[in-house]
Every structure is written in C-alpha cells, then in structure tokens.
Amino acid sequence: MRDFFRKFFLPWTAVDCFETEDQFQVWLRKRYKGFTDARAVFLVLAAVCLMTGYFSGHRPIMLLTVLPLALVLLLTMALSKTEALMDGYNNTETSEKE
C-alpha cells in the first residue's frame, strides 16, 4: 500500500519500487505522458468554463475556471520534478555542504 501511494502521489521517489532502472524509466515516461494529457484536458476545460461564463453572462461559471487551473498548477509542479528526474537531476535529495 505504501508503494502505491508513493507511485501515485510522489512518482519521482518511487525508484526503489521497481526491480531495474529501465522499468522505472519506462513507467516514469508513461506517467509523464498521462500528466501532460491531463494538463491539456484541464486547460481546455478552464477555457470552456471561461468562455461559457463570458458569453452567457453568468459569473459563477467563470469562477469555476479556478478549479481546473488549480489542477493544472499541481500537475505542472509534479511534471517539473518528473522532468528533472528524467533528465538525470534528482532535486528530491538534499546536498550536503562540504
């Protein structure tokens, strides 16, 4: 169960949940593609909410734009950590000063 939560919520820390580094990189690429697809869907949803509210004159519909944009922000933060790990930069570990 612990591994599931690490894979789902903190994929950049789940390297020891896999047998080899190659399996982890394949899984990480699939996860990255899923995150980018979800981010695109939420951006389209935010644009639809904004345009619908603007053209219909309903302000509450325009306020619904905040939800998908908040999800886009969270996905972007997760994607930046995943990109750093895929490029070989592990920004999840602290470096000790010598």
MARBA-3410 file (N, C-alpha, C, O; in Angstrom, 1 decimal):
98
0.8,-1.2,0.0,0.0,0.0,0.0,0.9,1.3,0.0,0.5,2.3,-0.6 ~ 2.0,1.2,0.7,2.9,2.3,0.8,3.5,2.6,-0.6,3.6,3.8,-1.0 ~ 3.8,1.5,-1.3,4.4,1.7,-2.6,3.4,2.3,-3.6,3.7,3.1,-4.5 ~ 2.1,1.9,-3.5,1.1,2.5,-4.3,1.0,4.0,-4.1,0.9,4.8,-5.1 ~ 1.0,4.5,-2.9,0.9,5.9,-2.6,2.1,6.6,-3.1,2.0,7.8,-3.6
3.3,6.0,-3.0,4.5,6.7,-3.5,4.4,6.8,-5.0,4.9,7.8,-5.6 ~ 4.0,5.7,-5.7,3.9,5.8,-7.1,2.8,6.7,-7.6,3.0,7.4,-8.6 ~ 1.7,6.8,-6.8,0.6,7.7,-7.3,0.9,9.2,-7.0,0.6,10.0,-7.8 ~ 1.3,9.5,-5.8,1.4,10.9,-5.4,2.8,11.4,-5.5,3.0,12.6,-5.7 ~ 3.9,10.6,-5.4,5.3,11.0,-5.4,6.0,10.1,-6.4,6.9,9.4,-5.9
5.7,10.2,-7.7,6.4,9.2,-8.6,7.9,9.4,-8.7,8.6,8.5,-9.0 ~ 8.4,10.6,-8.4,9.8,10.8,-8.5,10.6,10.2,-7.4,11.8,10.1,-7.4 ~ 9.9,9.7,-6.3,10.6,9.0,-5.2,10.4,7.5,-5.3,10.8,6.8,-4.3 ~ 9.8,7.0,-6.3,9.4,5.5,-6.4,10.4,4.7,-7.1,10.1,3.6,-7.6 ~ 11.7,5.1,-7.2,12.7,4.4,-7.9,13.0,3.0,-7.3,13.2,2.0,-8.0
12.9,2.9,-6.0,13.2,1.6,-5.3,12.0,0.7,-5.3,12.1,-0.4,-4.8 ~ 10.9,1.1,-5.9,9.7,0.2,-6.1,9.8,-0.7,-7.3,9.0,-1.6,-7.5 ~ 10.8,-0.5,-8.1,11.0,-1.3,-9.3,12.3,-2.1,-9.2,13.2,-1.8,-8.5 ~ 12.3,-3.2,-10.0,13.5,-4.1,-10.0,14.7,-3.5,-10.7,15.8,-3.6,-10.2 ~ 14.4,-2.8,-11.8,15.6,-2.2,-12.6,15.3,-0.8,-12.8,14.1,-0.3,-12.8
16.3,-0.1,-13.2,16.2,1.3,-13.5,15.4,1.5,-14.8,14.7,2.5,-15.0 ~ 15.6,0.6,-15.8,14.9,0.7,-17.0,13.4,0.6,-16.8,12.6,1.3,-17.5 ~ 12.9,-0.3,-16.0,11.5,-0.4,-15.7,11.0,0.9,-15.1,9.9,1.4,-15.4 ~ 11.8,1.5,-14.2,11.3,2.8,-13.6,11.3,3.9,-14.7,10.3,4.6,-14.6 ~ 12.2,3.9,-15.6,12.2,5.0,-16.6,11.0,4.8,-17.6,10.4,5.8,-18.0
10.7,3.5,-17.9,9.5,3.3,-18.8,8.3,3.7,-18.1,7.4,4.4,-18.7 ~ 8.1,3.3,-16.8,6.9,3.7,-16.1,6.9,5.2,-15.9,5.8,5.8,-16.0 ~ 8.0,5.9,-15.7,8.1,7.3,-15.5,7.6,8.1,-16.8,7.0,9.1,-16.7 ~ 8.1,7.5,-17.9,7.7,8.2,-19.2,6.2,8.0,-19.4,5.5,9.0,-19.9 ~ 5.6,6.9,-19.1,4.2,6.7,-19.2,3.4,7.6,-18.3,2.4,8.2,-18.7
3.9,7.8,-17.1,3.3,8.7,-16.1,3.4,10.1,-16.6,2.4,10.9,-16.4 ~ 4.5,10.5,-17.2,4.7,11.8,-17.7,3.7,12.1,-18.8,3.1,13.2,-18.8 ~ 3.6,11.2,-19.7,2.6,11.4,-20.8,1.2,11.5,-20.3,0.4,12.4,-20.8 ~ 0.8,10.7,-19.3,-0.5,10.9,-18.7,-0.7,12.2,-18.0,-1.8,12.8,-18.1 ~ 0.3,12.7,-17.3,0.2,14.0,-16.7,0.1,15.1,-17.7,-0.7,16.0,-17.5
0.8,15.0,-18.8,0.7,16.1,-19.8,-0.7,16.1,-20.5,-1.2,17.1,-20.8 ~ -1.2,14.9,-20.7,-2.5,14.8,-21.3,-3.6,15.3,-20.4,-4.5,16.0,-20.8 ~ -3.5,15.0,-19.1,-4.4,15.5,-18.1,-4.3,17.0,-18.0,-5.4,17.7,-17.9 ~ -3.1,17.6,-18.1,-3.0,19.0,-18.0,-3.6,19.7,-19.2,-4.2,20.8,-19.1 ~ -3.5,19.1,-20.4,-4.1,19.7,-21.6,-5.7,19.7,-21.5,-6.3,20.6,-21.8
-6.2,18.6,-20.9,-7.6,18.5,-20.8,-8.2,19.5,-19.8,-9.2,20.1,-20.0 ~ -7.4,19.7,-18.7,-7.9,20.7,-17.7,-7.7,22.1,-18.2,-8.5,23.0,-17.9 ~ -6.7,22.4,-19.1,-6.6,23.7,-19.7,-7.8,24.0,-20.6,-8.3,25.1,-20.7 ~ -8.2,23.0,-21.4,-9.3,23.1,-22.3,-10.6,23.3,-21.5,-11.5,24.1,-21.8 ~ -10.8,22.6,-20.4,-11.9,22.7,-19.5,-12.0,24.1,-18.9,-13.1,24.7,-18.9
-10.9,24.7,-18.5,-10.8,26.0,-18.0,-11.2,27.0,-19.0,-12.0,28.0,-18.8 ~ -10.7,26.9,-20.3,-11.1,27.8,-21.3,-12.6,27.7,-21.7,-13.2,28.7,-21.9 ~ -13.1,26.5,-21.7,-14.6,26.4,-21.9,-15.4,27.0,-20.8,-16.4,27.7,-21.1 ~ -15.0,26.8,-19.6,-15.8,27.5,-18.5,-15.7,29.0,-18.6,-16.7,29.7,-18.4 ~ -14.5,29.5,-18.9,-14.3,30.9,-19.1,-15.1,31.5,-20.2,-15.8,32.5,-20.0
-15.1,30.9,-21.4,-15.8,31.4,-22.5,-17.3,31.3,-22.3,-18.1,32.1,-22.7 ~ -17.8,30.1,-21.7,-19.2,30.0,-21.5,-19.7,31.0,-20.5,-20.8,31.6,-20.7 ~ -19.0,31.3,-19.5,-19.4,32.3,-18.5,-19.4,33.7,-19.1,-20.3,34.5,-18.8 ~ -18.4,34.0,-19.9,-18.3,35.3,-20.5,-19.5,35.5,-21.5,-20.1,36.6,-21.5 ~ -19.7,34.6,-22.4,-20.8,34.8,-23.4,-22.2,34.6,-22.9,-23.1,35.2,-23.4
-22.4,33.9,-21.8,-23.7,33.7,-21.3,-24.0,34.8,-20.2,-25.1,34.9,-19.8 ~ -23.0,35.4,-19.7,-23.2,36.5,-18.7,-23.3,35.9,-17.3,-23.7,36.6,-16.4 ~ -22.9,34.6,-17.1,-23.0,34.0,-15.7,-21.7,34.0,-15.1,-20.8,33.3,-15.5 ~ -21.5,34.9,-14.1,-20.2,35.0,-13.4,-19.8,33.7,-12.6,-18.7,33.3,-12.6 ~ -20.8,33.0,-12.0,-20.4,31.7,-11.3,-19.7,30.7,-12.2,-18.9,30.0,-11.7
-20.1,30.7,-13.4,-19.5,29.7,-14.4,-18.1,30.1,-14.6,-17.2,29.3,-14.7 ~ -17.8,31.4,-14.7,-16.4,31.9,-14.9,-15.6,31.6,-13.6,-14.4,31.4,-13.8 ~ -16.2,31.6,-12.4,-15.5,31.3,-11.2,-15.1,29.8,-11.2,-14.1,29.4,-10.5 ~ -15.8,28.9,-11.9,-15.4,27.5,-12.0,-14.1,27.3,-12.7,-13.5,26.2,-12.6 ~ -13.6,28.3,-13.3,-12.3,28.2,-14.0,-11.2,28.0,-13.0,-10.1,27.4,-13.4
-11.4,28.4,-11.8,-10.3,28.3,-10.8,-10.0,26.8,-10.5,-8.8,26.5,-10.3 ~ -10.9,25.9,-10.5,-10.7,24.5,-10.2,-9.8,23.9,-11.2,-8.8,23.3,-10.8 ~ -10.1,23.9,-12.5,-9.2,23.3,-13.4,-7.8,23.9,-13.5,-6.8,23.3,-13.7 ~ -7.7,25.3,-13.3,-6.5,25.9,-13.3,-5.6,25.5,-12.1,-4.4,25.5,-12.2 ~ -6.2,25.3,-10.9,-5.5,24.8,-9.7,-5.0,23.4,-10.0,-3.8,23.1,-9.6
-5.7,22.6,-10.7,-5.2,21.2,-11.0,-4.1,21.3,-12.0,-3.2,20.5,-11.9 ~ -4.2,22.3,-13.0,-3.1,22.5,-13.9,-1.8,22.9,-13.2,-0.7,22.4,-13.5 ~ -1.9,23.7,-12.2,-0.8,24.2,-11.4,-0.2,23.0,-10.7,1.1,22.8,-10.7 ~ -1.0,22.2,-10.0,-0.4,21.0,-9.3,0.2,20.0,-10.3,1.3,19.5,-10.0 ~ -0.4,19.8,-11.4,0.2,18.9,-12.4,1.5,19.4,-13.0,2.5,18.7,-13.2
1.6,20.7,-13.1,2.8,21.3,-13.6,3.9,21.2,-12.6,5.1,21.0,-13.0 ~ 3.6,21.4,-11.4,4.6,21.2,-10.3,5.2,19.7,-10.3,6.4,19.5,-10.2 ~ 4.2,18.8,-10.4,4.6,17.4,-10.5,5.4,17.1,-11.8,6.4,16.3,-11.7 ~ 5.1,17.7,-12.9,5.8,17.5,-14.1,7.2,18.0,-14.1,8.1,17.4,-14.7 ~ 7.4,19.1,-13.4,8.7,19.7,-13.3,9.7,18.8,-12.5,10.8,18.6,-12.9
9.2,18.2,-11.5,10.0,17.2,-10.7,10.3,16.0,-11.6,11.4,15.4,-11.5 ~ 9.3,15.5,-12.3,9.4,14.3,-13.1,10.4,14.6,-14.3,11.2,13.7,-14.6 ~ 10.3,15.8,-14.9,11.2,16.1,-15.9,12.7,16.2,-15.4,13.6,15.7,-16.1 ~ 12.9,16.7,-14.2,14.2,16.8,-13.7,14.8,15.4,-13.4,15.9,15.2,-13.7 ~ 13.9,14.5,-13.0,14.4,13.1,-12.7,14.7,12.4,-14.1,15.7,11.7,-14.2
13.9,12.7,-15.1,14.1,12.0,-16.4,15.4,12.6,-17.0,16.0,11.9,-17.8 ~ 15.7,13.8,-16.7,16.9,14.4,-17.3,18.2,14.1,-16.5,19.3,14.4,-16.9 ~ 18.0,13.4,-15.4,19.1,13.0,-14.6,19.4,13.9,-13.4,20.4,13.7,-12.7 ~ 18.6,14.9,-13.1,18.8,15.8,-12.0,17.8,15.3,-10.9,16.6,15.4,-11.1 ~ 18.3,14.9,-9.8,17.5,14.4,-8.7,17.4,15.6,-7.7,18.2,15.7,-6.8
16.4,16.4,-7.8,16.2,17.5,-6.9,15.4,17.2,-5.7,15.0,18.1,-4.9 ~ 15.2,15.9,-5.5,14.5,15.5,-4.3,15.4,15.2,-3.1,15.0,15.1,-2.0 ~ 16.7,15.1,-3.4,17.7,14.8,-2.4,18.4,16.1,-2.0,18.6,17.0,-2.9 ~ 18.7,16.2,-0.8,19.5,17.4,-0.3,20.9,17.2,-0.4,21.4,16.1,-0.2 ~ 21.7,18.2,-0.8,23.1,18.0,-0.9,23.8,18.6,0.3,23.3,19.6,0.9
24.8,17.9,0.8,25.4,18.3,2.0,26.6,19.2,1.6,27.3,18.9,0.7 ~ 26.8,20.3,2.4,27.9,21.2,2.1,29.1,20.6,2.7,29.1,20.0,3.8 ~ 30.2,20.7,2.0,31.5,20.2,2.5,32.2,21.2,3.2,33.3,21.0,3.7
END
